[in-house]
Amino acid sequence: MSNDTIQEISIFAVDMAMRAGELIKQERRNGELEKSYKPNDELVTNADLKADELITKHIRKVYPDHRILSEESAPDALTIKDIDSPIWIIDPIDGTVNYAHGHHQVAVSIAYAEAGQVQTGVVHCPFQNETFQAIRGKHSLLNHNPIEVSHKHNLRKALIGTGFPYDKSNLEPLIRRLRAVVNNCQDIRRVGSAAIDICWVAMGRLDGFYESLSPWDFAAAQLIAEQAGAQCGHFSGVPSGVLESLYGEDILIATPELYDELEELLQNASIT
C-alpha cells in the first residue's frame, strides 16, 4: 500500500477517534450510564457499544473489504497469525472503569494493520484533549507535535506503569513482579488505561510499562511508542508461530536505556 493511502487511512482513523471521543463525552454528560458485565467480570457500558458502532459502521462504509477486530463487537475476529490482509483493531473505550467512575484517563484506540504489522494508530483522550498518533516510519505526534521517550538511564529514578487484570484468580506472580519493580524504581503508576500508559511512555511521562493485554489494548499505542523511540517486546517467551507484534502476554515497553534492566528484573521476579 502506498504512503499516500496510509496517510489517508491515518486521517480517517483520527477523525473516527475524535467522533467517538465526542460521543462518549456526551454520553457521560447525559447522566446515568447503562452498565453490564461480561463473563470475566469486565465492565461494559452503553457508551462502549455506541462508540464501537459509530467506528465500525464508518469503516464498513468506507473500507468494506477490510476486517475488523473490536473488543465489543468482534473480539474473536483475529487469529494472531493472520493480519496479512487489512484489519482494523479497535477499543472504543480503553479505561471503561475509569469512564464509569467519572475519571479522565479514558481513550479511544484505533489501529490499522496489514502485511503483518500495524501501519498507523491513534489514541485519543477526549477528557484530556490529547490525541496521540503515528504512521510506521514517521515520528509520533501528540496534538500534532513530535514526542519522544524520556531516555532515562537510572531505574531508581524511573516512573513505571502497569495494570491489573479483571481475573484475580492468580495474582501471586503479579505481586512478585510488582514488589520487584517498586523496590527498584522511583514509583509505580496504575492509570487504568493501557493505551494511555503506553502513550505516556512514548512522550516521557512514564519511563516504562509492563502488563498482559489484548491486542485492542495496545496495537495503536505500541506503534506510537515505537515511533517515539521506545523499545517494545516481552519479558517472557513468545510461542512459536505467533505474531510477536500483537502477542499480548507479558508486554514490556520502555525507554531503551532501561529496557534490559527492567526485562531482567521482571524475568527474575517471575521465577518461582
LUMVEXKOL-661440 format. One record per atom (N, C-alpha, C, O): x, y, z negated. Coordinates in steps of 0.2 Angstrom, whole numbers, plus 5000, padded with zeros to 4 digits. Atoms other than C-alpha are relative to their C-alpha. Example, Ala and Ser with C-alpha at 12.3 -4.5 7.8 and 13.67 -1.06 7.14 Angstrom:
<kolvexs>
500449945000506249784961500450065000500950054997499649945001506849954964499650054997499950114996
</kolvexs>
This chain:
<kolvexs>
500449945000500050005000500450065000500950064997499649944999500750175005500050054993499550044989500049965006501250304992499450055000499150074995500649955000499850424998499449964997498949994994500650045002498550284995500049994992499550004989499950015007499250254977499850074997499550074991500149935003499150444974499350015000499050044995500749994999497350444980499649964994499249984991500350055005496950294968500150034993499750034989499849975006497850384954499550064998499350074993500549945001496750544956499349984999499050004994500650035001495250434957499949984993499449994989499950025006495750354941499950054994499650044989500049945004496050514932499350034999499050044994500749975000494350584937499549954997499149984993500550055004493450424931500150004993499650004989499850005007494350434914499750064997499550064992500349945003493850614912499350005000499050024995500750015001492050574916499849964995499349984991500250045006491950434904500250034994499850024989499849965006492850544891499450054998499250054992500549955001491450674893499449964998499049984993500550045002490150534892500049984992499549994989500050035007490750464875500050064995499850054990500149955004490950634868499350024999499050044993500749985000489150674872499649954996499249974992500450055004488550504865500150014993499650004989499949995007489350544849499750064997499450074991500349935002488650724848499249985000498950024996500750015000486950654852499749974993499149974992500250035006486850564835500249934999500749915000499950075002486650384829500249965006499849955011499850044995487650264839499749934999499649914993500350065000486950094843500649954999501149955003499450045001488249964836499849935000499349914997500050075000488449774838500649974999501250015000499450035001489749644835500049945005499649905006499850064996490549514847500149944995500249954989499950065004490849334841500650014996500649974990499449995005492549384834500050064996500550084993500149945004491849524824500250075003500350124999499849944997492449654836499450055001498950035004500549954999491349814836499950025007500450035010500149974993490549874852499450054999498950034995500649965000489350024854499750015007500049995012500349984993488150084867500450055004500450045010499549964996489450214872500549965004500749985009499650054997490650074876499749985007500049985012500350034994489449994888499850065005499850045011500249954995488850164896500650025003500650035009499449984997490650214899500349955005500549965010499850064996491050044906499650005007499949995012500450004994489550054918500250065004500250055011499849944996490050234924500649985004500649995010499350014997491850174928499949955005500149965011500050064995491450004936499550025006499650005011500549994995489950074946500450045005500350035011499749964995491050204954500649975004500749985010499550044996492450084958499749965005500049955010500450044995491249964966499850045006499750015012500249964994490650104977500550025004500550025010499549984996492250174982500549955003500849955008499550064998493350014982499649934999499849904995500450065001492049874985500449935000500149884998499650064999493449744989500449994994500749934993499650005005494349774973499749964994499149974993500350035006494149664957500150044994500450094994500049965006493849724940500149964994499749914993499950045007494449664923499850064995500250114994500249955005493549764910499849964993499549914993500150035007493449724891499249994999499149944996500750005001491549754891499649965005499249925003500450034995490849694907500349945004499949905006499750054997492149574914500649984997501249985000499450015004493349514901500449945002500949935000499650074998493749344909500150005008500249955011500050004993493949404927500850005002500950005008499350004999495849394926500449934998500349924992499550055002497049244926500650045001500850075006499449965000498649314921500549995005501050035006499550024995499549234935499850045007500150035012500349994994498449314948499850085000499250094999500149934999498549504951500350035007500450095007499749984993499249504969499550045003499750095006500549964996497549564976499850064995499950064989500249945004496949744970499549984994499049954995500450015006496249744952500050064996500650094995500149955005495649874940500049974993499649924992500050035007496049844921499850064996500150114995500449955004494849944910499949994993499649944991500350005007494549984892499650075000499950124999500349935000493150114892500050044993500050104994499849965007493450154873500549964997500349904994499550045004495050094866500050044993500250104993500149975007494850134847499350014998499150064996500849995002492950094845499950014993499450044991500149995008493150084826500150074999499750104995499949935001493850254826499450045003499250084999500549964997492550314838499350004996499050054994500650015004491150244827500050034993499550054990499949975007491850324811500150075001500350104996499949934999492050494819500750025000500950084999499349984999493950494821500150025007499750005011499849974994494850574835500449965005500549975010499550044997496050434840499649955004499649895002500450034995495050374855500250015007500450065008499750004993495550334873499649965005499349915003500350044994494850284890500649985003501150025005499450034997496150174898499849975007499449925007500150034993496150134917500749995003501150045004499450024996497550044926499849975007499249945007500150034994497649994944500649965002501249985001499550044998498649844949500049965006499449955009499950044994499249754964500749975001501150004998499350034998500749644971500349994993500949994993499750025006500949584953500250054995500550034990499849945004501249754945499450054999499050065004500449945000500249894938500350065004500950075003499749954996500450034950499950074998500250124999500249935002499550184942499649994994499249944993500450005006498750214925499950064997500350114998500249945003497850344915499749984993499449934992500250015007497550354896499750074998500150124997500349945002496350494892499750004993499349964992500249995007496050554874499550065000499750124999500549945000494450664875499950044994499850104995500149965006494350714857500750044999500750094995499349965001496250774858500250045006500750075006499849974994496150844875500749995003501050035005499350024997497650744881499949955005499549905004500150044995497750654897500749975002501150015005499450034998499250534900499949965006499449935007500050034994499650474917500649985003501150015002499350024996500950384928499849965006499349935007500050044994501250314945500749975000501250004998499450045000502550174947500550045004500450065010499549974996504150254952500150084999500550115002500049935002503750434946499950014993499849974989500049985007503850524930499450004997498950035000500650005003502550504917499850074998500250124997500249935001501450664913499549994994499149954993500549995005500450724898499750075002500150125002500349934998499250864904500450035005500550095005499749984994500250874920500850024998501150055003499349985002501950904910500449944999500149894996499650065001503350774911500149994992500250034988499850025007503650674895500549955000500749925005499450055000505050564889500049974993499850014988499950035007505450444874500450044996500850094998499649965005506250504859500850005000501150044998499350025000507950424861500350004993500950024992499850015007508050404843500549944999500449895002499550055001509650304838499949964993500249914993500050025007509350274819499349974998498950014997500650035002508050144815499750034993499150034992500249975006508050214797499650075000499350084996500449944999507350374804499550005005499250055007500550014995506150304816499349994997499249964992500750015002504250304815499749955005499849965011500250054996503550144821499249995000498949994994500750015000501750104826499849925001500249895004500250064999500749944825499250004999498950054998500750015002498949874823499949934997500349894997500250065003498049734815499449975004499050015007500550034996496849604823499450004997499350014990500650015003495049584821499949934996499649934990500050075004495349394816500550014995501150014996499650005006496049394799500249934997500449934991499950075002496249204798500849984999500949944996499350025000498149204800500550074999500850095004499749945001498849364793500850004997501150054997499450015003500449294785500650025004501050065002499449984996501649314800500050085001500550115001500149935000500949494802500350044994500650094995499749975006501349534784500750005000501050054997499350005001503049474785500450055005500950085003499749954995503449574801499950074997500350114998500149945002502649724793500450024994500750084994499649995006503649704777500750025003501150065000499449994997505249694788500150075003500650105002499949944997504949844798499950064995500350104996500149945005504349964784500650004996500750064993499450005004505849914774500750025004501250045001499449984996507049964788499950065005500350085008500149944997506250114796499750064996499750054990500249955004505650284791499349994997499150004991500750025002503750234790499749975006499949965012500450044995502450144800499350045000499050074995500749974998500850224808499549945003499749905007500550054997499250124812499450055002499050074998500549954997498250244823499349975002498850015001500750034999496850124828499950005007499349975009500050014993497150134847500649985003501150035003499350024997498550034855500250045006500850065007499949964994498350134871500450074998500850095001499749945003498750294861500649994997501150034998499350025003500150214851500550005005501050035004499550014995501050164867500150075003500750085005499949944997500750334875500450054995500850094997499649965005501450414859500749985000501250024999499350024999503050314861500350035006500850055006499749974994503150374879500250084999500650105003499849935000503150554873500350024993500450084991499649995006504150534856499650014994500050034989500350005006502850544843500149944996500149944990499850075003503250364839500649985004500850005009499350024997504950284842499949935002500449905006500150074998504250104844499349984998499050014994500650025001502750004844500049925001500349905006500050074999502349814842499349984998499050004993500750035001500649714842499949955005500249945010500350044995499749574851499450035002498950054998500649964997498449644863499749965006500049915008500350024993497349604878500250055005500450105004499749964994497849674895499750075000500050115002500349934999496549814895500250054994500250114995499749965005497349874879500650045002500750104999499349974999499049914886500250015007500750035009499850004993499049894905500250075002500750085005499949934998498950084908500550034996501050064999499549965005499950144893500749975001501250015001499350034999501350024896500450035006501050045006499749974995501650094913500250074999500850095001499849945002501650264906500650004996501050054997499350015004502950214893500649995004501150025003499450024996504050134906500250065004500850075004499849944996504050284917500250064996500550114999499749955005504450394902500649984997500950014993499450025002505950294899500049944994500649924992500050055005505350164886500249935003500249915009499950074998505949984886499449964997499249964992500650035002504549864886500149925001500449905006499950074999504549674883499649974994499049994992500450045005504049544870500649974995501249964997499550035004504949484854499949934998500249904994500050085000504449304856499949985008499950025012500050034993504449194872499450015004498850015001500650004995503349214887499949935003500449915006500150064997502549054893500250005007500150045011499850014993503248984909499450015005498849985003500549994995502149034924499550064999499150075003500449945002501349184915500350065002500950075002499849944998501449354922500250054994499850074990499849975006502549444909499750074999499650094993500249935000502049624913499350004997499150064994500649995003500249584907499849944995499349934993500150045005500549454894500050034993500550084992500149955005499949524878500249984993500250024988499850035006500649414864500750044998501250045002499349975003502049504853500350055004500950045006499749954996502249654863500550054996500350064990499649955003503649774859500250055005500450045011499949944995503849944867500450054995500150074990499649965004505150064861500550045004500750035009499449974997506450194865500649965001500749924996499550054999507850094872500650004995500849944994499450005005509150144859499849964994500249944990500250045006508050054846499849935002499649894997500450064998507349904856500349944997500049904994499750065002508649774852500049994993499949934990500050005007508749814834499349984997499249944993500650025002506849804832499849935002499549894999500150074997506749644843500349954995499949904993499750055005507949554831499750004994499649954991500449995006507049624816499449965000499249924995500750044999505349554822500149935001499749894998499950074999506049394828500249964993500049914992499850035006506949354811499450004995499349954991500650005004505349404802499549955002499049934998500550054998504349284812500249934999499849884999499750075002505449134807499749984993499850024988500350025007504549034793500549964996500449944991
</kolvexs>
